[in-house]
Amino acid sequence: MKILPYEKVVAEFKPWQPVYLAVAQALIDMISCAELDVIHFGSTSAKVGGKGIIDLSVLYPSGKIQLALNRLAEVGFQDQVSTKPFPPQRPRKDGAVLFDGIKYLIHVHVIERASDEHYKQLQYKAFLLQDPQARSSYEQTKQVILATGVTEQEAYAKQKAPFVKSVLSQLAV
């Protein structure tokens, strides 16, 4: 699997597909190494329709962020494509892959293993997987945002943030 250049595309709603899990697992297998773990989180991991962008987190040991950044550069991920990128102490790297002839966009978040954010990602995913009504509500939220004409990725993400924050506020970390 080769990491291709990322393309910023307009947000659209794509129903969830099982192939997202296969793409994520192939990437996890490619990125993981002795000191780094990789998890699949976000909508594509929790069977929620949306943009179809696969979110992963590379989990590095405390104080070893450069190890994660070097590994991601080594396999071909690029700096985040954004007008407001994540800060250097909590970066995101971007890329794309072809899987069975279809292009998938990838966001790789670089976070410290065992941090609050790591645990929140795990809890959020588990919550959505266990609650079909929450998944449905999240999909409806996304579709309403798109119906208002918001299709720029960052604006779309900002619009759906209240739903995510509402769920996270209910989860114990």
Helices and strands as residue ranges (DSSP letters): H 19-31, E 37-41, G 43-45, E 54-60, H 65-75, E 78-79, E 92-99, E 102-112, H 116-130, H 132-147, H 153-170
